[in-house]
Amino acid sequence: MNILIIPKIKEPYPNQIEFSVEESLLVFIKKCFKNCNIDVSYNYEFKKQYNLIILSGGNTIPKYSKDKKDKLRNKLDVFYFKKANLGQIPIIGICHGGQFIATNYKLDLVKDTNHVGTHEIVNLSNIKIKFNYIKSFHNFKIKFKKTEYIENLVLAKDNSIECFKVKNQKIGAIIWHPERENKKVIEQVKFFRTFYSIIK
């Protein structure tokens, strides 16, 4: 299985751009898919045929940020999102990646710093989930909305969207970071595998 990860972009110093993928994400993906090959892309290239593209966490949607790093990240996301759709490659957004997908399907982001932290979830899907709480790291939550495009799978108790899939498309999003969940790791792995299976 070949997997492509789109990294977060950092600007630690003026005019210094760094492409970054958390080690925890690489370890998590390896647990989800044994013997998979993982590439990280930063130059608008496809090295091979991919079975999954992951838009990783990090960065802020440009609507809410004028930072150079966020604009550059958005260009990467737009490029690979279009490539995935044209090639019918499954794509999963995690945290920022999920917010990017949400905004492409007319879902609204709402700033809420109180949403950061541990909170209870409500499972609306047929996926068996053996964890009741997740920890969020995002300052923007996705406002609940019923649309013809989106199937909401998991909500937070405040009714914001934590996981969804796009109807009739190989596209999905998880707004928390499953790779950062220290408790119930095996359950997070099982969830991610199942989520991928319904996306592909």
ChimeraX attribute file (.defattr): number of C-alpha atoms within 10 A of each C-alpha:
attribute: neighborCount
match mode: 1-to-1
recipient: residues
	/A:1	12
	/A:2	15
	/A:3	20
	/A:4	22
	/A:5	22
	/A:6	25
	/A:7	24
	/A:8	25
	/A:9	23
	/A:10	18
	/A:11	14
	/A:12	10
	/A:13	8
	/A:14	7
	/A:15	9
	/A:16	9
	/A:17	14
	/A:18	14
	/A:19	15
	/A:20	15
	/A:21	16
	/A:22	14
	/A:23	9
	/A:24	14
	/A:25	17
	/A:26	14
	/A:27	11
	/A:28	19
	/A:29	20
	/A:30	15
	/A:31	16
	/A:32	19
	/A:33	15
	/A:34	9
	/A:35	10
	/A:36	14
	/A:37	13
	/A:38	17
	/A:39	16
	/A:40	15
	/A:41	16
	/A:42	17
	/A:43	8
	/A:44	13
	/A:45	9
	/A:46	12
	/A:47	9
	/A:48	10
	/A:49	12
	/A:50	18
	/A:51	16
	/A:52	22
	/A:53	24
	/A:54	24
	/A:55	28
	/A:56	23
	/A:57	26
	/A:58	21
	/A:59	22
	/A:60	23
	/A:61	20
	/A:62	16
	/A:63	10
	/A:64	11
	/A:65	12
	/A:66	11
	/A:67	13
	/A:68	16
	/A:69	22
	/A:70	22
	/A:71	18
	/A:72	17
	/A:73	25
	/A:74	19
	/A:75	12
	/A:76	20
	/A:77	22
	/A:78	14
	/A:79	13
	/A:80	23
	/A:81	24
	/A:82	11
	/A:83	15
	/A:84	19
	/A:85	14
	/A:86	9
	/A:87	11
	/A:88	15
	/A:89	21
	/A:90	23
	/A:91	29
	/A:92	28
	/A:93	27
	/A:94	24
	/A:95	27
	/A:96	25
	/A:97	29
	/A:98	28
	/A:99	27
	/A:100	23
	/A:101	26
	/A:102	24
	/A:103	14
	/A:104	12
	/A:105	14
	/A:106	12
	/A:107	19
	/A:108	15
	/A:109	21
	/A:110	12
	/A:111	13
	/A:112	12
	/A:113	12
	/A:114	9
	/A:115	18
	/A:116	15
	/A:117	11
	/A:118	11
	/A:119	14
	/A:120	14
	/A:121	19
	/A:122	17
	/A:123	18
	/A:124	13
	/A:125	14
	/A:126	7
	/A:127	14
	/A:128	11
	/A:129	15
	/A:130	12
	/A:131	15
	/A:132	11
	/A:133	16
	/A:134	22
	/A:135	18
	/A:136	22
	/A:137	20
	/A:138	23
	/A:139	14
	/A:140	23
	/A:141	25
	/A:142	23
	/A:143	18
	/A:144	17
	/A:145	15
	/A:146	10
	/A:147	12
	/A:148	9
	/A:149	13
	/A:150	20
	/A:151	18
	/A:152	23
	/A:153	20
	/A:154	21
	/A:155	22
	/A:156	22
	/A:157	13
	/A:158	14
	/A:159	15
	/A:160	19
	/A:161	25
	/A:162	27
	/A:163	25
	/A:164	25
	/A:165	23
	/A:166	18
	/A:167	15
	/A:168	10
	/A:169	16
	/A:170	20
	/A:171	26
	/A:172	29
	/A:173	29
	/A:174	24
	/A:175	28
	/A:176	21
	/A:177	20
	/A:178	24
	/A:179	19
	/A:180	17
	/A:181	18
	/A:182	10
	/A:183	11
	/A:184	13
	/A:185	16
	/A:186	15
	/A:187	16
	/A:188	23
	/A:189	19
	/A:190	17
	/A:191	19
	/A:192	19
	/A:193	16
	/A:194	15
	/A:195	20
	/A:196	18
	/A:197	11
	/A:198	13
	/A:199	21
	/A:200	16
